Every structure is written in C-alpha cells, then in structure tokens.
C-alpha cells in the first residue's frame, strides 16, 4: 500500500517536472516568435513601405520598350 502511494507520488512528480519544462520551452518559443513578429511589423515594415513608395513615385511612368520586346508583345 505504501509502495503504491510512493509510486503514484513519484510518477506525479515526474509528470509535473516534465510538463513544467515543456511549457517553459513552449513559452520561450512563443516569446521569441512574437518579439520577432513585433520587430518585423513595427521596425522593418515601415522602412520597407517608405522605400517602396519612394521608388514607386520616383520611377519613370512609362518604361521604354526595346524593339524586340515591342515585336514580342505585338505578335
């Protein structure tokens, strides 16, 4: 009877230790993923958007086609 209780206690303790380690690793992974997403969304994306808009507005409106490209399009 005492042996069964000690066995249940040790199995429960091992389960709690393994579950806490697994949840800590899962929390660390989610923390890294969310911080990376926040960095990309609030630091990199605005700079890329501004760069895209500058290139878009400063680019020539109509790019001149070469003769070969014009023949390919018209055929």
Number of C-alpha atoms within 10 A of each C-alpha: 6 7 8 9 10 11 12 12 12 12 12 12 12 12 12 12 12 12 12 12 12 12 12 12 12 11 12 12 12 12 12 11 12 12 12 11 13 13 12 12 11 10 11 12 13 12 11 11 11 11 11 12 12 11 11 11 9 9 10 9 8 6 7 9 10 9 9 8 10 11 10 9 9 6 5
